[in-house]
Amino acid sequence: MKVVIDVNVFISSFFWKGKPREVLNRSVECIDKLFVTNEILEEIIEVMSRPKFYVDKEAIEYYIRSIEEISNKIIVSKKIQNVSRDKDDNAILECAIEGKVDYIITGDEDLLVLI
């Protein structure tokens, strides 16, 4: 399966076990083909850098490198606007469109209402 994982699932997979970790492990095990963009990776860095998570820079860099190793990084050729209520979610949608993915994996209500 070709998938895009939303930032909230990446963050949950880093801090907790359970379904988010299982989702990411499917890409690690090459069961799913994961797609990311620089914008998605930048948002992961921004969220993990927030004081409430207290993650040091080296750990964040390691996590990003790990994601890059298991992902297909694509460059979005066409930006979208005003699709999601949260403009940050447009990066997920752009990646999904450009990568022609089968699924967007998210727990984000702003994306789920689009279904």
Number of C-alpha atoms within 10 A of each C-alpha: 12 17 22 27 22 22 23 17 18 22 17 14 18 15 12 10 10 9 12 21 17 12 18 22 15 14 19 17 10 13 13 18 18 23 26 26 22 15 17 23 18 13 16 19 19 11 15 21 15 10 9 8 11 9 15 11 12 9 11 17 12 11 17 15 13 12 20 17 11 19 20 15 18 13 14 18 8 9 11 13 9 9 13 18 13 12 13 13 18 20 21 24 20 22 28 22 15 16 21 13 17 13 12 18 20 18 14 14 11 14 20 12 9 9 4
